[in-house]
């Protein structure tokens, strides 16, 4: 299936575009972002882009990544495996706003303070075009409790779930204390209520985290209690979901909110008990099947559902939409929508577009073109 670009190539009119590659960040996914940025710098077309790598430290300081600049000047082969977030400090608004109109920011920030609408709001204030969803779409997709409420409101089938706040799981005298949560301090009544509401196994997840960080699978009440404590180390809001026997199907979506298009579907067969952080980034034993072995009518159904979810969540530019497929049961269950999906050449999102006829470098061009189009549309309305 060939998917031609629908936007004008960036840099085809009026010289090169300054592409600000924003990476690092303050979330637990800081290191994942550094690896992603390295691959984008290596792939972006130097004839179309003046590439400016800007890092955000774990403490929130914005810096010009001098090491990445020097390595890029020496050629893509000189880039390290992960970019260092080191260099002279930058003031975000002047740094991003200079030359607005021929600047596009590519935020490669995973997790809170990056893909949750916070940085997107700053870029809106700066008046700079940027790749990806806006404030609402980013925030809605990032928070798993809000995302599941949206899925219910818009009629998507999904697994049974419960959303919980820290205050519902801990005594008030303990809830405000910093540091790791002791599983023994989790409220017995809350655990009993979850056990009564959902069948084992259950998955426990921080509401605002990605890359499977803080996620655990519970087979009994003791593991559930431990999983709740682990998730609370990462967020004050949690989601607990029923475990299901299902295939993991993912679809990459590209385009504007009103005109999305979907890639071929892919399937993940985890190498571990579930698709955890190590399976994604460390040992790499998961089996990624692209395209997914689905009947043609099932493939078309999940592609249509992915586009529908993209619109419902007000996504923009790109998103990976994940489903659980209960063959012979409830069919495709919406699991989540990721507005800043993994973006290395061997991540599922670029792999799905590669299989759909859009190579990695061309995908970057397409996303930048979409960002410029959206910015122009917004400016006309204003």
C-alpha positions, 0 to 999 in steps of 0.5 A, spaced: 500 500 500 503 506 497 501 512 501 504 518 498 505 525 501 499 530 501 503 536 504 508 540 500 515 538 502 518 543 507 524 547 505 521 547 498 519 554 498 523 559 501 529 556 503 531 551 509 526 550 515 529 551 522 527 544 525 528 545 532 529 538 535 526 538 542 528 532 547 530 530 554 525 532 559 523 531 566 519 525 565 522 518 567 522 517 559 528 522 559 533 517 556 528 514 551 527 521 548 535 522 547 535 516 543 529 518 539 532 524 537 539 521 535 535 517 530 531 524 527 538 528 527 541 522 523 535 522 518 533 529 517 535 532 510 540 537 511 538 540 504 531 542 507 533 543 514 537 547 519 537 542 525 537 545 532 538 540 537 535 543 544 535 539 550 531 539 556 535 537 563 531 533 568 531 539 572 527 543 566 533 547 564 533 548 556 540 548 553 543 548 546 546 541 545 552 543 543 555 536 543 549 534 538 551 540 533 558 538 533 557 531 531 552 532 526 557 537 523 561 531 522 556 527 519 550 522 522 555 517 523 559 521 528 552 522 532 552 518 539 547 512 541 543 517 545 544 525 545 547 528 551 543 534 554 548 539 555 550 546 553 549 553 554 542 555 557 537 557 553 531 562 554 525 558 551 521 563 548 526 567 544 530 561 542 524 558 539 520 564 537 526 567 533 524 567 525 517 564 526 514 562 520 520 558 518 521 554 524 518 548 526 519 545 533 519 537 533 518 535 540 520 528 542 519 528 549 515 522 552 511 522 558 509 528 563 512 535 562 513 533 554 507 530 551 501 532 556 500 539 553 505 543 557 510 544 552 505 544 547 502 550 550 508 554 551 509 553 543 502 556 542 504 562 546 511 562 542 507 562 536 511 557 533 509 551 528 510 544 532 509 537 530 503 533 533 497 534 537 495 541 541 494 542 548 487 538 548 489 532 544 496 531 548 493 532 555 487 528 553 491 522 550 496 522 556 492 521 562 489 514 562 483 516 566 481 522 562 482 518 556 478 512 558 472 516 560 473 519 553 472 512 550 466 511 554 463 517 552 464 516 544 462 509 544 469 505 543 469 498 546 474 497 551 476 493 557 473 494 564 477 498 568 477 503 575 480 509 576 483 511 582 486 517 586 492 517 591 487 519 596 483 513 595 488 508 597 492 511 602 491 514 609 491 522 609 497 522 614 501 518 609 498 520 602 502 527 603 508 524 605 514 524 599 518 517 598 516 510 595 509 507 598 510 501 602 505 496 599 502 495 607 500 502 607 495 501 601 488 501 604 485 494 605 478 496 603 480 499 596 484 493 595 478 489 596 473 493 592 478 492 586 478 485 587 470 485 587 470 489 581 475 486 576 477 479 575 485 477 575 489 478 572 489 485 573 494 491 570 496 497 574 498 503 571 500 510 572 495 514 569 500 519 566 506 515 564 508 511 558 513 506 555 510 501 560 514 505 566 510 503 573 506 498 570 505 491 573 501 485 572 497 482 578 495 475 579 492 476 586 491 481 592 498 481 594 501 483 587 495 488 586 497 491 593 504 491 590 502 494 583 498 499 586 504 502 591 509 501 585 504 506 580 503 511 586 511 512 585 510 515 579 503 518 579 497 520 583 492 517 579 492 510 577 488 506 572 487 498 574 484 494 568 482 487 567 487 482 563 484 479 557 487 474 552 487 478 546 492 480 540 496 487 541 494 490 534 497 497 533 495 502 527 499 509 525 495 515 524 498 521 520 494 527 518 490 533 521 484 532 526 479 532 520 483 528 515 487 522 518 489 516 514 491 510 517 497 505 516 497 498 515 496 495 522 501 491 526 502 486 531 506 486 537 507 479 540 511 480 547 517 476 549 515 477 556 509 476 560 506 483 557 510 488 553 514 492 558 519 497 558 525 492 558 521 488 552 521 495 548 528 498 549 532 493 553 533 486 550 528 487 544 525 480 544 518 482 542 516 480 535 513 486 531 509 483 525 508 488 520 503 488 517 499 484 522 496 477 520 489 479 520 483 478 515 482 483 510 476 485 513 479 486 520 485 490 518 480 495 514 475 495 521 481 497 525 484 502 521 477 505 521 477 505 528 484 508 529 482 514 524 475 515 528 479 515 535 484 520 532 478 525 531 475 523 537 481 525 541 483 531 537 489 528 535 493 532 530 499 530 526 501 523 528 498 518 533 499 511 534 492 507 536 493 501 540 488 496 540 486 489 544 483 484 539 479 479 542 477 474 536 471 471 537 469 475 543 468 483 543 473 484 537 477 490 537 478 494 544 481 501 544 487 500 549 490 507 548 492 513 543 499 515 544 500 522 541 508 522 541 509 514 539 516 511 539 520 514 533 526 510 532 527 507 525 525 500 529 519 503 533 512 501 531 510 507 528 515 509 523 515 501 521 508 501 520 509 507 515 515 504 512 510 498 510 505 503 508 510 506 503 512 512 507 520 511 509 523 514 515 526 521 512 519 522 508 515 521 514 519 526 518 518 531 512 510 529 512 510 531 519 513 538 518 509 539 512 503 538 516 505 542 522 506 548 517 499 547 514 496 547 521 500 553 523 498 557 517 490 555 518 490 557 525 493 564 524 488 565 518 483 564 523 486 568 529 
